[in-house]
């Protein structure tokens, strides 16, 4: 049994053209009038989820027939083509496709009664690290810390380290976010977590924790290292403060497909410099 990829209607022996304008034999939408009528019928201000999902099915069905557009090539089915097909603007298509992509990963967005409100919330989600569209964000540093602890053994950055303790209270010296010890070598690791941008005072903070561990936990032959995990963009003052401190590293975290990834601070600075260049220079560098 074959179903229409647009309206889910069942194909029978006498059906060639579906009620929505989709041709089963040609595997594309050929009747502009029917598809517009069907789209308008299902477009509702009270149920924008239905609208955006329908837009996505229409766009993907045509892309399957004509291919996707790629930078530097001609042809393929574009968002503007879907706009012309449905009699709506390209920006409207773009907004619908973006919303349709995040609904499953971020169902809370459906609480918005209006599509315009959902688009606004999506814009806030999209202001992530390095332009990555985030379907999830950590609301607090505790959320980020919990994520790291739960997924510790899955994270490549920590594969050589054994998680010993989190939120370790060391009295007047403060509270260590994460304390770890190397699996094989005589080393300790103190991790300071910052959900957003980290400032240079964080260096003094983690140095204080490292000194405490050196004095109270580590044996004489054991080294103590520090790691600052923070959001994008990196802070220039931290970079300067760490130039002469080889025992402290900084990693910038980001989320991609709900999986955490890390980039070293120097790479993050290169990205930041790239973003600040004029658009024409960015294009030239990408071509290189």
URNORZI-V37726 format. One record per residue. N is the residue number from 1. RES is the residue in one small letter. PHI is phi in degrees with one decimal (* if undefined). OMEGA is omega in whole degrees, 0 to 359 (NA if undefined). Layout:
n=(N N)
res=(RES RES)
phi=(PHI PHI)
omega=(OMEGA OMEGA)
This chain:
n=(1 2 3 4 5 6 7 8 9 10 11 12 13 14 15 16 17 18 19 20 21 22 23 24 25 26 27 28 29 30 31 32 33 34 35 36 37 38 39 40 41 42 43 44 45 46 47 48 49 50 51 52 53 54 55 56 57 58 59 60 61 62 63 64 65 66 67 68 69 70 71 72 73 74 75 76 77 78 79 80 81 82 83 84 85 86 87 88 89 90 91 92 93 94 95 96 97 98 99 100 101 102 103 104 105 106 107 108 109 110 111 112 113 114 115 116 117 118 119 120 121 122 123 124 125 126 127 128 129 130 131 132 133 134 135 136 137 138 139 140 141 142 143 144 145 146 147 148 149 150 151 152 153 154 155 156 157 158 159 160 161 162 163 164 165 166 167 168 169 170 171 172 173 174 175 176 177 178 179 180 181 182 183 184 185 186 187 188 189 190 191 192 193 194 195 196 197 198 199 200 201 202 203 204 205 206 207 208 209 210 211 212 213 214 215 216 217 218 219 220 221 222 223 224 225 226 227 228 229 230 231 232 233 234 235 236 237 238 239 240 241 242 243 244 245 246 247 248 249 250 251 252 253 254 255 256 257 258 259 260 261 262 263 264 265 266 267 268 269 270 271 272 273 274 275 276 277 278 279 280 281 282 283 284 285 286 287 288)
res=(x x x x x x x x x x x x x x x x x x x x x x x x x x x x x x x x x x x x x x x x x x x x x x x x x x x x x x x x x x x x x x x x x x x x x x x x x x x x x x x x x x x x x x x x x x x x x x x x x x x x x x x x x x x x x x x x x x x x x x x x x x x x x x x x x x x x x x x x x x x x x x x x x x x x x x x x x x x x x x x x x x x x x x x x x x x x x x x x x x x x x x x x x x x x x x x x x x x x x x x x x x x x x x x x x x x x x x x x x x x x x x x x x x x x x x x x x x x x x x x x x x x x x x x x x x x x x x x x x x x x x x x x x x x x x x x x x x x x x x x x x x x x x x x x)
phi=(* -108.2 -115.6 -68.7 -71.0 -95.4 -108.5 71.1 -68.6 -84.9 -83.4 -118.6 -62.3 -101.0 -96.9 -115.8 -105.0 -73.9 -60.2 -94.3 99.3 -87.0 -94.8 -64.8 -74.3 -82.0 57.7 -160.3 -84.9 -117.2 -107.6 -64.1 -66.3 -62.9 -69.0 -68.5 -62.8 -66.7 -64.2 -64.5 -65.0 -96.8 -84.5 -141.9 -65.4 -86.4 -139.3 -68.8 -60.7 -62.7 -64.9 -69.6 -68.9 -66.2 -57.6 -63.8 -64.8 -63.9 -62.2 -70.7 -64.3 -72.4 -65.7 -61.9 -79.2 -106.2 88.2 -92.0 -78.6 -130.7 -61.2 87.3 -129.4 -104.1 87.3 88.5 -93.4 -104.7 -62.7 -64.7 -66.5 -64.6 -61.1 -64.7 -64.0 -97.9 74.5 -127.7 -77.0 -61.8 -65.0 -64.8 -62.2 -59.2 -61.7 -64.4 -65.8 -64.8 -66.1 -61.1 -70.3 -101.7 -57.2 -67.7 -81.1 -134.5 -63.1 -62.0 -65.8 -72.4 -69.8 -70.7 -74.9 -113.2 -63.5 -62.4 -68.4 -65.6 -63.5 -63.4 -65.8 -61.6 -60.4 -66.9 -66.8 -76.6 -80.9 -101.9 -84.3 55.5 75.8 -72.2 -76.1 -99.8 -92.7 -155.2 -132.5 -80.5 -78.6 -135.9 -65.0 -64.0 -61.9 -64.8 -63.1 -60.4 -61.1 -62.8 -67.6 -64.5 -102.5 -50.7 -72.0 -91.3 -89.4 -58.1 -60.0 -107.0 -62.0 -96.3 -116.9 -103.7 -68.1 -97.1 -162.7 -124.0 49.8 -80.7 -80.2 -116.6 70.6 -65.1 -72.8 121.1 -130.5 -81.4 -61.9 -139.6 -118.1 -134.5 -131.6 -65.9 -66.0 -122.6 -95.9 -76.8 -139.2 -117.6 -132.9 -108.0 -112.8 -108.5 -105.9 -128.5 -62.8 -111.1 -66.0 -98.0 -104.9 -66.1 -65.3 -63.2 -64.2 -62.6 -62.8 -72.3 -63.3 -63.9 -65.3 -62.6 -62.9 -65.0 -63.9 -60.0 -84.8 -109.9 -118.1 -78.5 -76.9 -60.8 -88.5 -97.2 -92.7 -122.8 -119.1 -123.8 -136.8 -101.9 -108.4 -146.1 -85.6 -88.5 -88.4 -73.0 -100.2 -62.4 -65.8 -65.7 -57.3 -66.1 -66.6 -93.2 -57.0 -106.1 -126.2 -75.7 -92.6 -121.4 -118.9 -130.8 -124.5 -100.5 -97.4 -149.0 -113.2 -138.2 56.1 66.0 -112.3 -79.2 -133.1 -124.9 -129.4 -69.6 -61.0 -63.1 -63.9 -63.2 -66.6 -62.2 -63.5 -65.7 -63.0 -62.3 -62.9 -83.8 -73.4 -58.8 -56.6 -62.3 -70.0 -59.5 -61.8 -63.4 -66.6 -66.1 -65.8 -66.1)
omega=(183 180 176 181 182 186 178 179 182 176 173 185 183 183 172 179 181 180 182 179 180 180 183 182 181 179 176 177 182 182 183 181 181 183 178 178 181 180 181 179 183 178 183 179 181 180 183 179 179 181 185 178 177 177 180 180 179 182 182 178 179 177 178 180 188 179 179 176 178 180 177 179 178 177 181 182 184 177 178 177 177 178 179 181 184 181 178 183 177 180 177 177 181 179 181 180 179 179 181 182 187 184 182 183 183 185 180 182 180 178 176 182 181 179 181 178 179 179 179 178 178 178 177 178 185 179 183 184 176 177 179 176 183 176 182 176 176 181 181 176 178 177 179 179 178 179 181 181 181 184 187 185 180 186 184 183 185 189 181 186 178 180 182 185 175 182 180 179 180 175 183 180 177 181 179 180 181 177 182 179 182 182 186 186 181 183 172 179 175 181 175 187 174 183 182 180 178 180 187 177 178 180 178 179 182 175 178 178 179 178 180 180 179 185 188 184 187 171 185 183 184 178 178 181 179 178 176 176 183 180 180 5 177 182 182 181 175 179 180 182 183 182 182 179 186 183 179 179 175 177 178 182 172 179 177 184 179 177 181 177 182 170 180 187 181 177 178 178 176 178 181 177 180 182 184 179 174 184 181 180 178 180 180 180 179 178 178 NA)
